Amino acid sequence: MAFRRPDSFDGLGYRGRDDPIYGSGYPLRSAGQADLQHQHWVTTPPDIPGSRNLHTGDRTPQWEESLGEPAGAAALGGWDAPPPGVPPVEQLNRFTGFGIGLVSLFTENVLAHPCIVFRRQCQVNYHARTYHLTPFSAVNVMYAITKVQGVKALWKGMGSTFIVHGITLGAESIISEVTPLPRELPHRWTWKQLAGHLLLKGLTAVVALPFYCASLVETVQSDIVRDDSSSGLLDCIREGLTRVLGVGAPHSRRLLPLSSLLLPAALHAILRYAIASSIQRVVLWLHQMSRKQKTDPNNPLDTYFPELVAVWAGSLVADVLLFPLETAFHRLGLQGTRTIIDATDGAVAVGSGSSPLVLPVNTQYDRFSDCVHSIRRKEGVAGFYRGFGALAVQYTLHGALPLCPHLYKHLKTIISMKNVCH
């Protein structure tokens, strides 16, 4: 059924021409007394509470602008909207901070991964004559390995490291939900809250321990003996569960039980977190005390640079101080896994071609204290710092991100001051 407007209906009866509410305050869209058959008969809609048409004046801003009044009148009536296409400064800074954090995460976990691989290989290789305490010798051997095996030889095990990070975050979240252990410390914490928070970090490291050991094997094992057809992304999870259950793994009798690794793993995780967090707070406090002028909140460098430097400094100090503990822990975790690693002394000629020498890991430590005493007796104090040069290269790459923009800012300021002086 189709509705048809009566011929005598001109639209004015909807409100009434003499209606005191709508008649005088809202004139017709078409002015004049011409024939209504040739005019638009719809009148101006009423102001609805909560809509854009609501206005405290006599007439709505849209209607005033449509009658030919200047746009400035609408702006004075409350229409002060930002120009289209221009994002707010706060939103722009937020996206800038997200981008800086993403690049920092990429640099720390992807770009610096070859340094992690070579550092772990040096730590577990007790046969090596060169300890690689400086970054120059480490870079030379890393280049020799990639020249023979390819670039991917130093990016092995990167997927398993991300899996371990995911398991760690998930375990920490689950444990904090089912237990009263706090995941984050409040601004004013108590010693009981601090002890519970550190205990949570230790329990998280214990849960992720078997998967960390499986990731360690994938990271240091040589590509020459690796079977790419049988290896997969989820091998870290499978090997971790296999080590927990103790079935189906081709391990030797020298394989230490996970109970012997619980204390070193928890101790390393707790100490690293405590040292890194303390250094971060100290660096941020020193930055606030030494700040001569107020930082510009609209400048992303002034907003995110101190935090990036604090995180970088905290991780660097923690890894340097705990390097001996990490060396002993990695040797215990790799013992008995039948892992063959690359020789960290460099490439040697084998047969008719040039190939890096591979070595099996055949340590025979009984427990953590035995490992520490054996390293000190046979290799000296420097034996705890095997591969320290790779750690220096790693943090040089990681620190290049927060330092380069800040140095560029100061360099630009110096150049502009010289131009003004000239």
C-alpha positions in Angstrom: 0.0 0.0 0.0 1.5 3.3 -1.1 1.0 6.5 1.0 0.3 9.6 -1.0 0.6 13.1 0.3 -2.8 15.0 0.1 -2.8 17.8 -2.5 -3.8 20.3 0.1 -0.9 19.4 2.5 1.8 22.1 2.2 3.9 20.9 5.2 3.0 23.9 7.4 0.4 22.0 9.3 3.0 19.8 10.9 4.0 22.5 13.3 1.6 25.2 12.5 2.5 28.6 11.2 1.3 30.3 14.4 2.8 27.8 16.8 4.5 29.8 19.5 7.2 27.2 20.1 8.3 26.4 16.5 6.7 29.0 14.3 8.6 32.1 15.2 12.0 30.7 16.1 12.4 28.4 13.1 11.7 30.2 9.8 11.1 28.3 6.6 14.0 27.0 4.6 12.5 28.9 1.6 11.7 32.5 2.3 9.1 34.6 0.4 5.4 34.2 -0.4 5.8 32.4 -3.8 3.7 29.5 -4.8 4.3 26.6 -2.4 3.9 24.0 -5.1 7.3 25.0 -6.4 9.0 25.3 -3.0 10.5 22.7 -0.7 7.8 22.0 1.9 10.0 20.3 4.7 10.6 22.6 7.7 13.6 22.7 10.0 13.7 19.7 12.5 13.4 20.4 16.2 16.4 20.4 18.5 16.6 16.9 20.0 18.2 16.6 23.5 21.6 14.9 23.2 22.0 15.5 19.5 24.3 17.9 17.6 21.4 20.3 17.0 21.0 21.1 20.6 21.9 24.8 21.2 21.2 27.3 23.9 20.6 30.2 21.6 17.5 31.0 19.6 18.7 29.2 16.5 20.9 26.3 15.7 24.4 26.9 14.4 23.7 24.7 11.3 20.7 26.7 10.3 22.5 30.0 10.9 25.4 28.9 8.6 23.0 27.7 6.0 21.3 31.0 5.8 24.6 32.6 4.8 26.1 33.7 8.0 29.9 33.4 8.3 31.6 30.3 9.7 33.0 32.3 12.5 29.6 32.6 14.1 29.4 28.9 14.3 32.8 28.7 15.9 31.7 31.3 18.5 28.6 29.2 19.2 30.7 26.2 20.3 31.9 24.6 17.0 35.6 24.6 17.8 36.5 21.3 16.1 40.1 20.5 15.0 40.8 20.7 11.3 40.4 17.3 9.6 43.4 15.2 8.9 45.6 16.6 11.7 46.1 14.1 14.5 46.4 15.3 18.1 49.9 15.7 19.6 49.2 13.2 22.3 48.1 10.6 19.9 51.1 11.2 17.7 53.4 10.8 20.6 51.7 7.6 21.6 52.3 6.1 18.2 55.8 7.4 18.2 56.5 5.7 21.6 55.0 2.5 20.3 57.2 2.6 17.3 60.3 3.2 19.4 59.4 0.4 21.7 58.8 -2.0 18.7 62.2 -1.1 17.2 63.9 -1.5 20.5 62.3 -5.0 20.9 63.4 -5.9 17.3 67.0 -4.8 18.0 67.2 -6.6 21.3 65.7 -10.0 20.1 66.3 -10.2 16.4 69.2 -8.0 15.4 71.4 -9.0 18.4 70.5 -12.7 18.2 73.8 -13.7 16.5 75.6 -12.3 19.5 73.5 -14.4 21.9 74.2 -17.5 19.8 77.9 -17.0 19.7 78.1 -16.0 23.4 76.3 -19.2 24.5 78.6 -21.3 22.3 81.6 -19.7 23.9 80.2 -20.3 27.4 79.7 -24.1 26.9 82.9 -24.7 24.8 85.5 -25.5 27.5 87.9 -26.8 24.8 88.4 -23.4 23.1 91.8 -21.8 23.5 90.4 -18.3 22.8 88.1 -16.9 25.4 86.8 -14.0 23.2 86.9 -11.4 26.0 87.0 -8.6 23.4 84.5 -7.8 20.7 87.2 -7.9 17.9 88.0 -11.6 18.1 84.3 -12.4 18.5 83.3 -10.5 15.4 86.1 -12.2 13.3 85.0 -15.7 14.3 81.3 -14.9 13.7 82.2 -13.7 10.3 84.2 -16.9 9.6 81.2 -19.0 10.6 78.7 -17.1 8.4 81.1 -17.2 5.5 81.1 -21.0 5.5 77.6 -21.9 6.8 75.7 -18.9 5.7 74.0 -16.1 7.5 71.3 -18.3 9.0 73.9 -20.1 11.1 73.9 -17.3 13.6 70.1 -16.9 13.7 69.3 -20.5 14.7 67.0 -21.0 17.6 65.5 -17.5 17.4 61.9 -18.9 17.2 62.5 -21.0 20.3 63.6 -17.9 22.2 60.3 -16.2 21.4 58.5 -19.3 22.6 60.3 -19.2 25.9 59.4 -15.5 26.3 55.8 -16.4 25.7 55.8 -19.3 28.1 57.4 -17.1 30.7 54.8 -14.3 30.4 52.0 -16.8 30.4 53.3 -18.7 33.4 53.8 -15.4 35.3 50.3 -14.3 34.6 48.7 -17.6 35.6 50.7 -17.9 38.8 49.8 -14.3 39.8 46.1 -15.1 39.2 45.9 -18.2 41.3 48.2 -17.1 44.0 48.4 -13.9 46.1 51.9 -13.1 44.7 51.8 -9.6 43.1 52.8 -9.3 39.5 53.5 -5.6 39.8 54.7 -3.7 42.8 52.8 -0.6 43.9 54.4 2.8 44.2 54.6 2.3 48.0 55.5 -1.4 48.5 56.2 -3.4 51.6 58.9 -6.0 52.2 56.2 -8.7 52.1 55.0 -7.5 48.7 58.6 -7.4 47.5 59.4 -10.9 48.7 56.2 -12.2 47.0 57.1 -10.4 43.8 60.6 -11.9 43.7 59.2 -15.3 44.5 56.9 -15.0 41.5 59.9 -14.3 39.3 61.6 -17.4 40.6 58.6 -19.7 40.2 58.2 -18.4 36.6 61.8 -19.3 35.8 61.3 -22.8 37.3 58.2 -23.4 35.1 60.0 -22.2 32.0 63.2 -24.1 32.8 62.7 -27.3 30.6 61.8 -25.1 27.6 64.7 -22.8 28.3 67.1 -25.8 28.2 65.5 -27.0 24.9 65.9 -23.6 23.5 69.6 -23.5 24.6 70.2 -26.7 22.7 68.7 -25.3 19.5 70.7 -22.1 19.9 74.2 -23.6 20.2 73.9 -26.7 18.1 75.8 -26.6 14.8 73.9 -26.3 11.5 76.3 -29.0 10.0 74.6 -31.7 12.1 71.2 -30.2 12.2 68.5 -32.0 10.2 66.2 -29.3 8.7 63.6 -31.7 7.5 62.9 -33.0 11.0 63.2 -29.7 12.8 60.2 -27.5 13.4 59.1 -24.4 15.2 57.4 -26.3 18.1 60.4 -28.6 18.8 61.2 -26.5 21.8 57.9 -27.3 23.4 58.2 -31.0 22.5 61.8 -31.3 23.8 60.8 -29.4 27.0 57.9 -31.8 27.7 60.2 -34.8 26.9 62.7 -33.6 29.4 60.1 -33.2 32.1 58.7 -36.6 31.5 62.0 -38.3 30.9 60.9 -40.4 27.9 61.9 -40.6 24.3 64.9 -38.3 24.4 68.3 -39.6 23.2 70.2 -38.3 26.2 73.2 -39.8 27.9 73.6 -40.8 31.5 75.4 -37.5 32.3 72.1 -35.6 31.8 71.4 -33.8 35.1 67.8 -34.0 36.5 65.8 -30.8 36.4 65.9 -30.7 40.2 69.6 -29.9 40.1 68.9 -26.9 37.9 66.0 -25.4 39.8 68.2 -23.4 42.2 70.5 -21.9 39.5 67.6 -21.0 37.3 65.6 -19.3 40.0 68.6 -17.5 41.5 69.6 -16.2 38.0 66.1 -15.0 37.3 65.6 -13.3 40.6 69.0 -11.6 40.7 68.8 -10.4 37.1 65.4 -8.9 37.7 66.4 -7.3 41.0 69.6 -5.8 39.6 68.0 -4.6 36.4 65.1 -2.9 38.2 67.4 -1.2 40.7 69.7 0.2 38.0 66.7 1.4 36.1 65.3 3.3 39.1 68.8 4.8 39.8 69.3 6.0 36.2 65.8 7.6 36.1 66.4 9.3 39.5 69.8 10.6 38.3 68.2 11.9 35.1 65.5 13.8 37.1 68.1 15.2 39.5 70.5 16.4 36.7 67.7 17.9 34.5 68.3 21.6 34.3 65.2 22.5 32.3 61.8 21.1 32.0 61.4 18.5 29.2 59.0 19.1 26.3 56.1 16.7 26.6 55.5 17.1 22.8 59.0 15.8 22.0 59.1 12.0 21.8 62.9 12.0 22.5 62.5 13.8 25.8 59.6 11.5 26.8 61.0 8.0 25.9 64.8 8.5 25.8 65.4 8.4 29.6 63.3 5.2 29.9 65.1 3.5 27.0 68.5 4.4 28.5 67.4 3.1 31.9 66.3 -0.2 30.5 69.5 -0.6 28.5 71.7 0.3 31.5 69.8 -2.1 33.8 70.0 -5.0 31.4 73.7 -4.4 30.7 74.7 -4.2 34.4 72.7 -7.3 35.3 74.2 -9.4 32.4 77.7 -8.3 33.2 77.4 -9.0 36.9 75.7 -12.4 36.4 77.8 -13.6 33.5 79.7 -16.2 35.6 76.5 -17.5 37.0 75.0 -17.7 33.5 78.1 -19.6 32.2 77.8 -22.3 34.9 74.0 -22.5 34.4 74.3 -23.0 30.6 76.9 -25.7 31.0 74.7 -27.6 33.5 71.7 -27.3 31.2 73.5 -28.6 28.2 75.3 -31.5 29.8 74.2 -34.9 28.6 72.1 -33.7 25.7 74.5 -35.0 23.0 74.9 -31.5 21.5 77.5 -30.7 18.9 78.6 -27.1 18.7 80.7 -25.0 16.3 84.4 -24.4 17.3 84.7 -20.9 18.5 88.4 -20.8 17.6 87.6 -20.1 14.0 87.3 -22.0 10.7 89.8 -24.7 9.8 90.4 -26.7 6.7 88.8 -30.1 6.7 89.3 -32.4 3.7 89.2 -30.5 0.3 87.1 -27.6 1.5 86.9 -25.2 4.3 84.5 -26.0 7.1 84.2 -24.9 10.8 85.3 -27.6 13.2 82.5 -29.0 15.3 83.0 -30.3 18.8 80.8 -32.3 21.2 79.9 -31.1 24.6 81.1 -33.8 27.1 81.1 -32.2 30.5 80.8 -34.3 33.6 79.6 -31.9 36.4 77.8 -33.4 39.4 76.1 -30.3 40.6 76.2 -26.5 40.5 79.0 -26.1 43.1 81.1 -28.7 41.3 80.7 -26.8 38.0 81.9 -23.6 39.6 84.9 -25.1 41.3 85.9 -27.0 38.1 85.8 -23.9 35.9 87.8 -21.9 38.4 90.4 -24.7 38.8 90.9 -25.6 35.2 90.1 -22.4 33.3 90.8 -19.7 35.8 88.6 -16.7 36.6 88.6 -15.7 32.9 86.8 -19.0 32.1 83.6 -17.6 33.6 83.7 -14.8 31.0 84.0 -16.8 27.8 82.2 -14.9 25.0 82.2 -11.6 26.9 83.1 -9.8 23.7 79.9 -11.0 22.1 78.0 -9.5 25.0 79.7 -6.1 24.3 78.7 -6.3 20.7 75.1 -7.1 21.6 74.7 -4.1 23.9 76.5 -1.9 21.4 73.8 -2.8 18.8 71.0 -2.5 21.4 72.3 0.9 22.7 72.6 2.4 19.2 68.8 2.9 19.1 68.4 5.2 22.1 71.7 6.9 21.6 71.6 7.9 17.9 68.5 10.1 18.0 69.7 11.9 21.1 73.2 12.5 19.7 71.5 13.7 16.5 69.5 16.1 18.5 72.5 17.5 20.3 74.5 17.7 17.0 71.7 19.6 15.4 71.6 22.0 18.3 75.4 22.6 18.1 75.3 23.1 14.3 72.4 25.6 14.7 74.4 27.5 17.4 77.4 27.7 15.1 75.4 29.1 12.3 73.9 31.8 14.6 77.4 32.7 15.7 78.7 33.0 12.2 
